[in-house]
Every structure is written in C-alpha cells, then in structure tokens.
Amino acid sequence: MNLFVTLTQAIASLVVIYILALYLRHRGILEEGHSLIIARIVTEVCLPAVVFVNLATSSISLESLQPALVMLGAELFCISLAWFVGSILHLSRSEKGAVIFCAAFGSSTFLGYAIIMQLYPHSPQAMTEAVLISEVGVGYPIFILGPMLAAYFGSSGVTFRENIGASLGFFKSPVFFALFLGLAWRPLGLPGNEAAFVKPFFDVCYMLSQALTPLAILAVGLMFKIPNLRQCFAMLAIVVAIKLLLKPILLSSMADFMGFEKLWKDILILLGAMPPAVLGVVFLRRYGGDASLASALLLAATVLSCVTILGVFWIAG
C-alpha cells in the first residue's frame, strides 16, 4: 500500500509539472515549437547521462538482463496482436500502422524514467534495472523495427537503403554510446565516481539526470492538443486494451512465472504500463504514415494512463 501511495504521489507531481507546461504555453512564455528543442535536450543530453551514470556505478549481471528480455518479448507480442486485431477489424493500412505503433511501443524512457526516479529516489538498483529494461527491451525494437514498420505502413517511397539506415540510427545515437560505455566501465576497471579526476564528470551526469524529469514532462505538456475521440474511438480502445492494460498484466504474470524479485516485477509493470512512445509518431511522419491519427491516439492514451497506471499497479503490483 505504501508503494501505491508513493506512486500516486509521483504521478501527481508529474501532473503538476504538466499543468505548469500548459500554463507557460498559455502565457506565451513557451510555445509548442519549443517542445522539440526541449525533447532533443532530453534525448541527446539528459537521457545519455541517466543511462551512463546508472550503469557505470552498478554491477551488471547476466541475470539482471532477464527482465529486459521479457520486455522485448512483450513488445513483439503486442506488435503481432495489434496487427492481428487491426486486420480482423479491417482497418486501413495507415490506421493499422498508427494502432500498432501506439499499442506496442511505450514511453519507457521519456516518462518511465521520470516516474521511476520519483518512486525510487534512493535506489540506484531500481534505475539501473529500469535502464536495462528500457534500452534493451524497448529501445532496440523501436529503433530497429520502428523505421521498417513505418515505411511498410507509410505512403512515401523510401528506399531499402534509407530504411536500413534509419533502423541503424540508434547505434549512432548518444544513448547507444552511453549504454555501451556504461556497461563497459566497471568490467574495464575504470575508476568510479570516488576518483578525484573523474568525480566532476560523474557529478555533471547526476545533475543532468535530475533535469530529465521536469524537462521531459514540459516537452510532453507543450505538445498537448485535444484529440478528436469520435473519429478514433475504436482504435483508441485497441490501444488502451493492449498497451495500457494487457501488456503490464502480461509482464506481471511473466515476472511471477520466472520468479523475479519484487523490485524487478514492479519496474516491469510500471514501464509496461507507460503510454505510447512519441517516437512512433515521429517515424510515421517521416515515412508518410498517419501521424495525425497516431498523435491523437498517443495524447488520449497518455491522459488515460494517469488512471490505468494506478489501476494496473494496484491489481498486479
């Protein structure tokens, strides 16, 4: 119960920052276009700092990768299920693409890290496991499969070479280098944050890590638009059922089946219950898919997730 109350408080604090973003946009202090700049700061600066500092200061075992592989399996399952349901309901090609992206890929880094950091402020192990689950279980599928799926469901003529290039983009990103460096830091015997000459570097990473939460929520808040739910009610129902309800419950069952410790299970459920990833909309826009529909589904699901995260965690956590 205490953990549930803490989760409620964490989400409430994020909602306050979200409302602040709406207020700043209303006053003209910040604009919707600024969200792209803030989001880039988050993904190019703050996120790599979070990934590196949590991995470089922790001991990583092969066993700790098991929850990440479970998440990877859940991602692939949700892609297949959303594709199947979309075909059964005779959705158009573009509609099916938007549903698949929103039902499968979650915002585990953009919002997931923010909630985990609020929920476990004094637990390095929690953030380390969250980074492994997010980057291996969510990051790899969306950066590798995302461009391929977006090109398949899009309308623009994208060459095979461009498709492969976009899929390999993750391996050129700051997040990947932070992931690689963080995993290799201790095995290579490099000095930790107690060494005087590297301590300033670690301190900067810690400071950037603290900035991730408010900046990420500000970016999402600035992008808010009221979606037209009449036109996408059935597709929103699919996204909510698969992404916000079935996926975290499936992850909970798999965690119990594999005998994961309570912390791993809770993090799996929380990251699995996150709303759809913003990056899915970006990929669909790039390859001529229905980005407007995906954006509407994403925003509606994000609002509903404030309730479903608490409900799912109450039942399965």
N, C-alpha and C positions, 0 to 999 in steps of 0.2 A: 504493500500500500504506500509506503514511504517513497518508493521509486516512482510509483504512478503519480503521486503528488508532485514530486520533483519534475517529472516530465511535463505535467500540466503547467507548472510554473515556468519551465524552459520555453514551452510553446507560447505562453502568454507574453514573455519578454520579447520574443521574436515578433509577435503580432504588434507590440508597441512600436518596435523599430519600423515595421511595415507601414503602420499608420503614420509615423513620422515622415516616411518617404512620400506618402500621398500628400501630406501637409506641405512639405517642401516643394513638391511639384505644383500644388495648387497656388502657392505663394510666388512661384516663378523663380525660386532660389535654385532649384534643379529642374531639368527638363527630361523628357523621355529619352532624348538622344544621349544624355549623359549616362544612361544605364549601360550603353555599350562600352563606354570608356571605363566605368567602374567595374563592369563584368570582366573586361580584359585585365584590369589590375588584379582582380581576384584570381583569375586563372593563370596569369603569367607571372605573378609575384607572390601573392599570399598563399595560394594553393601549393606551389612547389615548396615554399618554406614549411608549411604544415607537414607535407609528405616527408621531406628530408629530416626535419628535426625529430619527428616521432620515430622514424625507422633507425636513424643513426644513434639514438640514445637508448635503444631497446635491443634485447636479444631475440632474434627471429629463429624459429624452429620450423621444420617441415610440417609439424603437426598444426602450427598456427595458420598454415595456408589452407587447411581443410575447409573452414567456413567460407573462404573466398571461392573455392571450387564449387561448393554447394550453391553459392550465389550465382556463379557462372551457369550452372545447370538450370537454375530457376529462370535466368534471363532467356536462355534458349527455349525453355518450355513455354514461357509467356509469348515469345515471338510466334512459335508454332500454333499455340492456342488461339491467339488473336487473329492469325492468318486464317485458321480453320473457321472460326466464328464469323469473320468477315465474308468468307466465301459462302457459308450457309445462308447468311442474310443478304447475299447478292449485292454487297457494297461495290461501288465503282472502284476502279484501280486506285485513283487518288485518295478516295475515302479510306480504303483499306490500308494504304500506306500511312496515313495520319493516325489511324487507330493502332496499328502495330507499333509505331514509334512511341505513342503515349502509353500504351498498355505494357510495354516491355521494359523500356529504359527509364530508370529513376534518377532523381536529382540527388544522388548519394553524396556527391562532393559539395555541390553548391549550397544545399540546405542540410544534407545529412551531417556533415562535419559540424555545422553550426549547432545543431541540436545535441550531438554527442558531446561537444565541448561544453555546452551549458549543463548537460545532465551529469557528466563525469569530469568536473573541473580539476580534480586532483588525482586522476587515474591515467598515467601515461600508457598503461597496458590497453585501456579502452580505445584511446586514439590510435595506437599502433595497429590494433586489430581492425579498427574502422578503416584505416588507410589501406591495409592489405585487402580487405573485402571489397572496398570501393574501387581501387585501382585494378585489381586482378579480375574481380567478379563483374564489375560494371564498366570500368574504363576500357578494357580490351575489347569487349563486344561492341560498344557504341562507336569506338574509333575505327575498328576494323570492319565490322559488319554494317555500321551506320551508312557510310557512303555507298556501299553496294546496294543496300535496300532502298536508299533514297533515289539512286539512279534507276533502279528497276521500277519503282512506283512513280517516278517523275516523268516529265514530258520533254525535258531538254535533251538534246543529242550530246551525250557525254561519251567520250571515247573510253575504251578499256584502259588505256594508259592513264588517263585522268582519274578514273575510278580507283585504280590500284594506288596511284599517287596520293589521293585523298585518304585512302584506308591506311596508308603507311605514315600519314601525317603525325599520328600520336607518337611515333618513335623519333620524331624530331622536336617534340614539344618540351618545354621546361619541366613539365610534370614527369615525363618519362625519365629525363636525366636526373631529376630529384629522386625518383623512385630507385633508379639504378645505383646512384651514389649512396643513398640512404641504406640500401640493402648491403652494399659492399663495404661500408665504413668500418664496422666492427670486425668482420672477417679479415680485412686487410690490416688490422691492428692500428688504425689511425687514432690519434688522440681524441678523447671525448671533450665535453664542454667544461671539464675541470682544468684543462690545459690553458695556461695564460694566453698563449698566442692564437688560439682558436676560439677562446671564450667570446670575444666581441662578435665573431661570425654567428655563433650559436645564439647569442643574445638578440641579434638583429632578426634571426629566424623566429625566435619566440615572440618578439614584438609584432612581426608581420603576421604570425599565426593568430594573435589576439585581434588583429584588424579584420580577419576573414569574416567573422560573423556579422558585424554591423554593415560592412561593405556589400556582402552577398545579399542580405535582406534589402538593403537600399536599392540595389540593382534590380531585384525582382519587383519591388514595390513601384519603382518608376516605370516599369513596363506594363503595369496593370491597365486593362481595358475590360469593360463589361461585355462578356460574351453573349451571343445570341443563342440561348439554350434551346429555343424552339426548333431550330434547324439541325441541331446535333444531339438531341436528347438520347436517341437510341445508341449512338456511338459513344456518348459520354457514359451511358450505363455500362457498356462493354469495358471501357477504361476503368471505371470505378470498381466493377466486379473483379476484373483480372488484376489490375495494378495495385489498387488500394486495399483490397480485401483478400483475394485468393493468394496472391504472391506472399505476403507476410505470414499468412496462416500456413502455407506450404513450407516456408522456411522454418517456421516454428516446429512443425512436425518432423522435418528432416533433422533439425538440431536435436530433438528428443531421440530420434531413431539412432543417431550417431553418437549420442551421449556427450554432447558438447557441454562445457561448463556454463553456468548461468550468465556470465558476462558475455560470452560469445553469442549465446542464444538471443539475449536482449538486443545486442548490436545488430545481429542479422535481421531481427524483426523490425527494428527501427529503420534501418537502411532499406529494407524491402518495402516498407510502408511509405517511403518518400513519394511525393507527386512526380509526374513526368519530368524528364530532363529537358531543359531549354535547348540543349544542343541538337535534339531531334528536330526542332523547328528550323534551326539553322541549316541542317543538312537538307531538309525538304525544300527550303527556299533556294538553296544553291543548285539543286538538281531539278527544279521545276515541279516539285510536288505541291500538294495542297497545304502550304504553310499557314494560311489563314485559319483553316479548319483545325490544324494541329495546335495553333496558338490558342484558339478558343477552348479546345479540349484541355490544354495544359492549364490555362488560367482557372477554369471551372474546377478541375480536379485539384488544383493547388488550394483553392478555398475550402473544398470539401475535406481535404486531407487533414485540416486542423481538427476535424471531428473524428475521422476514421483512424488516424494515428493513435489517438487516445483510446478509441474503442477496441481496436485490434490489440493494442498493448495490454489493455485490461483483460481481454479474453485469453490471449496466447502468451503474454509475457510472464 
